[in-house]
Each structure stands twice: as structure tokens, then as C-alpha cells.
Amino acid sequence: MRSGLFTSTDGSVRARWAAAIAVLAWLVLWAVPTSAQDQLQGRAAVELAWDWPAQDDQQTEAEAAWLAPVVDTLQWWLSLELVEPPERVPTIGRLSAVIDAEAVWSLQMAASPRSDGPGGVAHVRAPLHRAALAMPDGERLVLAELMFDFNTMRSADPQRSGWGSVGRALQYWKLANARDLMLHVRAQPRPAPLPMILEVDLTWSSRSEPMDMVHTRRLTTAIGPVESATLTPAGSAWTAALPLDVRLVIARCVGSAMAGRDPYEAFDRSAIRWASSVRDRVTRLSAVLGEKALISGSGDRVSVRIPLARERGGRSVAADMNGLGARLGDSATADELSGSVEVSAQHALRWHVAEDASGSWLTIELQRGELGLADQDSAE
């Protein structure tokens, strides 16, 4: 396992920064478990399929620097040893999570040629979830689908998924009675260089309801073409808008980190102590930050931009961000209006506050760890 924030022996450091990336980790969390013991001939309990537009006709793989810190987090969070993630992934492919008869989890990745026709997850119940969105074929580009079969998880690994760490995490997110869940990432087609506008939907079914009953929820918020073109950083290939409640996000992330771990009283105490110590700073941040976060990216670069509700609130936000980072010790560095936190030996989350023609922003990016703050500023 790589050295870094999530592989150190300091449980308090892990707790303090869990809130920073657990929003991403909780979605990917379930992508590591399992395939039922009676379904080991090819049906996975969790399946991710994607068909991401290539930057040119010859491109078959894309960088995936984000995989390393995510896998680091999952290894720590679920106390599992996972294979080293690749640095590049196919632009169209499939990732399945399988468990063997001894309840050993493994990941299986494969490229999918476009000649195979329409992609998407192959789970037998996936068509029911797609139909629940009531969206005509061809109206949106299907970029990714993620399917979770919780029934298979429970039967394949009852100790972990029924009443263990995964089971407690499912209970925390009120999914203890869920049969299956599917995440849909689609996009409105846009002519280049305008960014695609992503729409993310969640569909799920409950074991207490009929097999064909599927519920839906839109996770992203509406963003118009003019807004996406003017507020998205130049060169972005896609963008999405998510509602933001800083206090709720941090509370749920810390709660998820506590629920998804095996009983560990020292970690729980450290997490609660961290959440209590930053309460005042988080309250100030929630008063200054806007209610919407714009997530955009191109290739391997992903950027989160949060507008400031106050025109001159940048220094206040920077002071509170520096205060949060100060509790992370050597893993964090800070400047007057920017800072970074190491998430692995190769990668860091970097933030800065700045103004441009569209307003004042807090920007957070995942970048390679060897870049310094000066390099980041020059890259803007």
C-alpha cells in the first residue's frame, strides 16, 4: 500500500481528512464488493460500465490518476487489500467486483470495443432501472452506469455486508432494506468546445416492495448552456452542478467513515473530536459559500468550483480553509489564499480562492503531488 495520508498509522489524521474526499468515496465504496457464491460464473454484484468520449479518434486509454487515492481510501476504509490500480484505463470499458467462495473480494477490469454496440451494465435488472428514468433513447449520451446488487452482497459476504462494516454503512445511508441501486451519468450533447452538461440520476428498489417498483432521484441541479459556458473553466470537456450544504456534507462524510469501519473506538473519538473542533469554521464557511458546486473536467483534470455568496469573502474562506488544514499536520501546506493536502504519495487536493470576470470562487482540484503551489498558480 502506498504511503500517504490514508496509509499512515495516525488514525486522527485519517479522521480529520475523511470528510474532504468521502463524498467521492461513498459513491465508489460499493464498487469494491462482490458476486454471490452461487453466481460466480459471471454475474457480478457490482458493475461499472463507461463509454467516455475520446479526445481523438486514436485514443483508446485515458489517464486515471484519481484511481490511486480512491483505492487507498477504500483499502483503509474497508480494511481490504486491493490490487494496485492502473495509471491508465480504457475510454470504454467495464469494471466488475467479484467475490469468491472464501469471501475474498477482487476487481476485474476489461476494455469493451465500440463494435459491440450499446454499452452499459449487463445486470438483469438494469433495464428496469433505465426505464424508470422515462428518457427516450438517443436524447442523452450515456457516459457511465454503476449497478449495486445488495442482495448478492449480503448472500456472498454476510459477515461484512449483512452486519459488518459494509452493512453498517448501508444502514447509515438508509439502504439496509434496498434490493439494488443504480447510478446513471448522462450528458446533453454539445458541439465542441462547449462542455457537455452532465446529469446524474439515482434509481433504487426496496426488498419490501414489488420487484418491478423502482424509485428515482436527480442528484444534479439544472445548469443552462450559457451558464455552463461562462462559469466553467476554459478547456473543460464536461460540467455538472450539485447542490451544496457544507455542514451536511461534512457531517455525513464523517458519519460514513465511522459507520463503514470495523469498530474502532479511537478512530470514532478522533472523528467526533475533529468535527467538534471545526464546527465554528464550517458554520462560517457555509455562510460565505454559495449553494451550488460546479464540477468540471477534461482528461484527468477535475475541478470543483464553489461560488462565494459574498463578493469580498475570499480571505474569510481562505482563513477557514487554512484552519482546517492546520489540524492535518505535515500533510497540509498553506499560503495566503491557497493550500494543499496530501492524499497519497503522488497526489494532493489543492484549493485556492480567486476572483474572475464571473465572480469570486473557491476552487478545489486533485493534482499530482509533485506540483508545488507556485506550479498550480501558473497553471491557472
C-alpha positions in Angstrom: 0.0 0.0 0.0 1.3 3.4 -0.8 2.4 5.8 1.9 0.4 9.0 2.4 -2.5 10.4 4.3 -4.7 7.3 4.1 -1.9 4.8 4.8 -0.3 6.5 7.8 -0.7 5.0 11.2 -2.1 8.2 12.6 -5.9 7.5 12.9 -6.6 11.0 13.9 -5.2 12.4 10.7 -7.3 10.0 8.7 -10.4 11.1 10.6 -9.7 14.7 10.1 -9.4 14.5 6.4 -12.0 11.8 5.7 -14.6 14.5 5.2 -12.6 16.0 2.3 -12.9 13.1 -0.1 -15.5 10.8 1.3 -18.2 12.4 -0.9 -16.5 10.7 -3.8 -15.5 7.6 -1.8 -19.0 6.8 -0.5 -20.2 6.5 -4.1 -17.4 4.3 -5.2 -17.4 2.4 -1.8 -19.8 -0.2 -3.0 -17.9 -0.8 -6.3 -15.4 -3.0 -4.4 -17.8 -5.7 -3.1 -18.9 -8.8 -4.6 -20.6 -11.5 -6.5 -22.7 -14.1 -4.9 -21.3 -17.5 -4.2 -24.0 -19.2 -6.4 -23.4 -16.7 -9.2 -19.6 -16.9 -9.7 -20.0 -17.9 -13.3 -20.0 -14.3 -14.5 -22.7 -12.2 -12.7 -21.2 -9.6 -10.5 -22.9 -7.9 -7.6 -21.4 -4.6 -8.5 -20.7 -3.5 -12.1 -19.4 -0.2 -13.5 -19.6 0.4 -17.3 -18.4 3.6 -19.0 -18.2 5.0 -22.5 -16.3 8.3 -22.2 -15.7 10.3 -25.4 -12.1 10.0 -26.5 -10.1 13.2 -27.1 -9.2 12.0 -30.6 -10.0 9.1 -32.9 -6.8 7.2 -32.0 -7.2 7.4 -28.2 -8.1 4.1 -26.6 -6.9 4.8 -23.0 -7.0 7.8 -20.7 -5.1 8.8 -17.5 -6.8 7.8 -14.3 -4.8 9.5 -11.5 -7.9 9.7 -9.4 -8.0 5.9 -9.0 -4.9 5.7 -6.8 -6.2 7.9 -3.9 -9.7 6.3 -4.2 -8.2 2.8 -3.9 -6.1 4.0 -1.0 -9.2 5.3 0.8 -11.1 2.1 0.1 -8.3 -0.1 1.4 -8.2 1.9 4.7 -12.0 2.3 4.9 -13.0 -1.3 4.4 -9.7 -2.9 5.7 -9.1 -4.7 2.4 -6.1 -5.3 0.3 -6.8 -4.4 -3.3 -4.7 -4.7 -6.5 -2.6 -1.7 -7.5 -4.8 0.4 -9.7 -3.7 1.1 -13.3 -2.5 4.6 -14.2 -4.5 4.5 -17.5 -7.9 3.0 -18.2 -9.7 2.3 -21.5 -12.0 5.1 -22.6 -14.8 2.5 -23.0 -14.8 -0.4 -20.6 -16.3 -2.4 -17.7 -15.2 -2.9 -14.1 -16.8 -5.7 -12.1 -16.5 -6.5 -8.5 -16.4 -10.3 -7.7 -16.2 -12.3 -4.5 -15.1 -15.9 -4.4 -16.3 -18.8 -2.3 -14.0 -17.7 0.5 -15.4 -14.2 0.5 -12.3 -12.7 -1.0 -13.0 -9.6 -3.0 -11.4 -8.8 -6.3 -11.7 -6.3 -9.1 -11.9 -7.2 -12.8 -11.4 -4.6 -15.5 -11.8 -5.0 -19.2 -11.9 -2.8 -22.3 -15.0 -3.0 -24.5 -14.8 -2.4 -28.2 -17.3 0.0 -29.6 -18.2 -2.5 -32.3 -20.0 -4.4 -29.6 -22.9 -2.0 -29.8 -24.5 0.0 -27.0 -22.7 -0.5 -23.7 -24.0 -0.2 -20.2 -24.1 -2.6 -17.3 -25.3 -6.1 -18.0 -27.2 -6.8 -14.8 -30.5 -8.5 -15.4 -32.4 -5.7 -13.6 -30.6 -2.8 -15.2 -33.4 -2.3 -17.9 -35.9 -1.8 -15.2 -33.8 1.0 -13.7 -33.2 2.6 -17.1 -36.9 2.5 -17.9 -37.7 4.3 -14.6 -35.9 7.4 -15.9 -38.5 7.7 -18.6 -36.0 9.2 -21.0 -36.3 8.3 -24.8 -33.3 6.6 -26.4 -30.9 9.0 -28.1 -31.9 12.0 -26.1 -28.9 11.8 -23.9 -25.4 10.4 -24.2 -24.9 7.5 -21.7 -21.4 8.1 -20.2 -21.4 5.7 -17.2 -23.6 3.3 -15.3 -23.0 1.8 -11.9 -25.1 -1.0 -10.6 -25.2 -2.3 -7.0 -26.9 -5.7 -6.2 -27.2 -5.5 -2.4 -29.0 -8.9 -2.2 -26.0 -10.5 -3.8 -23.6 -8.7 -1.4 -25.5 -10.0 1.6 -25.6 -13.6 0.4 -22.0 -13.6 -0.8 -20.4 -12.0 2.3 -22.9 -11.8 5.1 -20.3 -11.2 7.7 -19.2 -7.9 6.1 -22.3 -6.9 4.1 -25.0 -8.2 6.3 -23.9 -7.0 9.8 -20.3 -5.9 9.3 -18.7 -2.7 8.1 -20.5 -2.6 4.7 -23.8 -3.4 6.4 -23.4 -0.6 8.9 -22.6 1.8 6.1 -25.7 0.7 4.2 -27.7 1.2 7.4 -26.3 4.7 7.9 -27.4 5.7 4.3 -30.8 4.1 4.9 -30.1 1.4 2.4 -30.4 -1.6 4.8 -33.6 -2.7 3.0 -32.5 -1.9 -0.5 -32.6 -4.6 -3.1 -30.4 -2.8 -5.7 -29.3 0.6 -6.7 -28.1 2.2 -10.0 -26.2 5.4 -10.7 -26.7 6.9 -14.1 -24.4 9.5 -15.6 -25.7 11.1 -18.8 -24.9 14.2 -20.8 -26.6 16.6 -23.1 -24.7 16.6 -26.4 -22.9 19.8 -27.1 -20.7 21.0 -30.0 -17.0 21.5 -29.1 -15.6 23.5 -27.5 -18.7 23.9 -25.3 -18.7 21.4 -22.3 -21.1 18.6 -22.0 -23.6 19.1 -19.2 -23.8 16.0 -17.0 -27.0 14.8 -15.5 -26.6 12.3 -12.6 -29.6 10.2 -11.5 -30.1 7.6 -8.8 -32.6 4.7 -9.1 -33.3 2.1 -6.5 -35.7 -0.6 -5.3 -36.6 -1.9 -1.9 -37.0 -5.5 -0.8 -40.3 -4.7 0.9 -41.8 -3.6 -2.4 -42.7 -5.4 -5.7 -39.8 -6.5 -7.9 -40.7 -4.1 -10.7 -41.1 -1.0 -8.5 -38.1 1.4 -8.9 -37.7 4.9 -7.4 -35.7 7.8 -9.0 -33.9 10.9 -7.8 -32.0 13.5 -9.7 -28.7 14.3 -7.9 -27.5 17.2 -10.1 -29.2 20.6 -10.4 -30.1 22.3 -13.6 -27.5 24.4 -15.4 -28.1 26.3 -18.6 -25.8 26.3 -21.7 -24.9 30.0 -21.2 -24.1 29.4 -17.5 -22.0 26.3 -18.3 -20.1 28.1 -21.0 -19.3 31.2 -18.9 -18.7 29.7 -15.5 -16.8 26.5 -16.4 -13.0 26.8 -16.6 -11.7 27.1 -20.2 -10.8 23.8 -21.8 -13.4 21.7 -19.8 -14.9 18.8 -21.7 -17.8 18.4 -19.2 -19.5 20.1 -16.3 -22.1 19.3 -13.7 -23.9 21.3 -10.9 -24.5 19.8 -7.5 -26.4 21.3 -4.5 -24.1 22.2 -1.6 -24.7 22.2 2.1 -21.2 22.3 3.7 -22.4 21.3 7.2 -24.5 18.4 5.9 -21.7 17.2 3.6 -19.1 17.1 6.4 -21.5 15.5 8.9 -22.5 12.8 6.5 -18.9 12.1 5.4 -17.6 11.8 9.0 -20.6 9.6 9.8 -20.0 7.4 6.8 -16.3 7.0 7.8 -17.3 5.9 11.3 -20.1 3.6 10.1 -18.1 2.0 7.3 -15.2 0.9 9.6 -14.9 -2.1 11.9 -15.4 -1.0 15.5 -12.5 1.3 16.3 -13.2 3.5 19.4 -10.1 5.6 19.0 -11.0 6.5 15.4 -14.6 7.3 16.4 -13.4 9.6 19.2 -10.9 11.3 16.9 -13.6 11.8 14.2 -16.0 13.3 16.6 -13.3 15.5 18.2 -12.3 16.8 14.8 -15.9 17.5 13.8 -16.5 19.4 17.0 -13.2 21.4 16.7 -14.1 22.7 13.2 -17.7 23.4 13.9 -17.3 27.2 14.0 -15.2 27.3 10.9 -17.7 25.1 9.0 -20.5 27.4 10.1 -18.6 30.4 8.7 -17.8 28.6 5.5 -21.5 27.7 5.0 -22.4 31.4 5.4 -19.9 32.5 2.7 -20.0 29.7 0.2 -22.8 29.5 -2.4 -25.5 26.8 -2.5 -24.2 25.2 -5.7 -20.9 23.5 -6.6 -19.8 23.3 -10.3 -17.7 20.2 -11.1 -15.9 20.1 -14.4 -13.0 18.3 -16.0 -11.1 17.4 -19.1 -9.0 14.3 -19.4 -7.6 13.6 -16.0 -8.1 17.1 -14.5 -11.1 17.5 -12.3 -12.1 20.9 -10.7 -14.7 21.8 -8.2 -15.7 25.5 -8.2 -17.9 26.9 -5.5 -19.1 30.5 -5.9 -18.8 32.8 -2.9 -22.1 34.3 -1.7 -20.2 37.4 -0.5 -18.2 39.4 -3.1 -15.3 40.0 -0.7 -15.5 36.8 1.2 -12.3 35.2 -0.2 -10.0 36.0 2.7 -12.5 34.7 5.2 -12.8 31.4 3.2 -9.1 31.1 2.9 -8.6 31.7 6.6 -11.1 28.9 7.5 -9.6 26.5 4.9 -6.2 27.1 6.3 -7.6 26.5 9.8 -9.0 23.1 8.7 -5.7 22.2 7.1 -3.6 23.3 10.1 -5.1 20.3 12.0 -3.6 17.8 9.5 0.0 18.4 10.4 2.7 17.8 7.8 0.1 16.5 5.2 -1.1 20.1 4.6 0.5 23.2 3.3 -1.0 26.7 3.1 -0.4 30.1 1.5 -2.3 33.3 2.0 -5.1 32.4 -0.5 -4.3 28.7 -1.3 -3.3 25.4 0.2 -3.0 21.7 -0.4 -3.5 18.4 1.4 -1.6 15.2 0.5 -3.9 12.3 -0.2 -1.3 9.8 -1.5 2.4 9.8 -2.3 1.6 11.0 -5.8 -1.5 13.2 -5.4 -2.8 16.1 -3.5 -6.0 18.1 -3.2 -5.3 21.7 -3.9 -7.5 24.7 -3.2 -7.4 28.4 -3.8 -9.7 31.4 -3.7 -9.7 33.9 -6.5 -11.9 36.3 -8.5 -12.5 36.4 -12.2 -15.0 38.1 -14.6 -17.8 35.7 -13.4 -17.3 36.3 -9.7 -15.4 35.1 -6.6 -14.7 31.3 -6.3 -13.3 28.6 -4.1 -11.6 26.1 -6.4 -10.6 22.6 -5.3 -8.6 20.3 -7.7 -7.0 16.8 -7.5 -3.5 17.2 -8.9 -0.2 15.2 -8.9 1.6 15.6 -5.6 4.9 16.8 -7.1 3.3 20.1 -8.2 4.0 23.0 -5.8 1.6 25.9 -5.1 3.6 28.1 -7.5 3.2 25.5 -10.2 -0.6 25.4 -9.6 -0.9 29.1 -9.7 1.0 29.3 -13.0 -1.2 26.6 -14.5 -4.4 28.6 -14.0 
